[in-house]
Amino acid sequence: MNQFRWAFLAALFITVSVAGQELPDRNSTMKAMVKVNDYFMTKYADYSAPSNVGRLRPSNIWTRGVYY
């Protein structure tokens, strides 16, 4: 019984001492999203043109497919 009590207290202490990470505020998140989007749209303005990622690749690669 005593071991159970110590295990319970240890688990309780660990659970209570672990704090969650705070989320950033919405404005800073939106600013970062707009900044990334502006960069991508400037760099890859023509979505039909082949991209050069290490070598020339067709424009239907998965990264563009996921974005668009």
N, C-alpha and C positions, 0 to 999 in steps of 0.2 A: 504494500500500500504506500509506503514511504517513497519507493522508486517512482510510482505513478504520480505522486504529488510533485516530485522534483521535475519529472519530465513535463508535466502540465505547466508548471511555473516557467520552465525554460522555453517551452513553445509559446507561451503567452508573452514572455519578455521579447522573444525574437519577433513575433508578430507585431507587437506594439512598437518596437524600436525601428522597424522598417517603414520608412515614410515614402509615400508616392511622389513621383516627380510632378512638379507643377507644370501645367500647360502654358504655352506662351499666349499672350493676348491676341485677340482676333485681328487687330490692326497690323501687328508685326507679321503675323502669318500671311495676311493678304498682301502686304508689301513684298514679302519674299516670293509669293506665288506670281505676282505680277512681274517682278524682276526676272524670274526664271522664264516665264512665258515670253517676255520681250526679247530676251537673249535668244531663245529658240526660234522665234519667228523672224528675227533678224538674220540669224545664221542659216536657217533653212526656209527662206521665204518661198522658194519654188518647190512645193512638195512633190512635183513630178520629176524633178531633176535627180539623176543618180547622186548618191552621197559617197563621200570618200572617207571611210573609217578604216584606216590601215590599207585598204585597197578600194577600188571603185566598186560600189554595190548598187543594185537596183533600188529604186525608190520605195519598193514595197517591203523593205526590211521591217522586222517586228517593232523596232523602236518608233518608227514613224507611224506604223499602224496603231500602236497603243496611244500615241499622242493625238493623232487626228481622229 
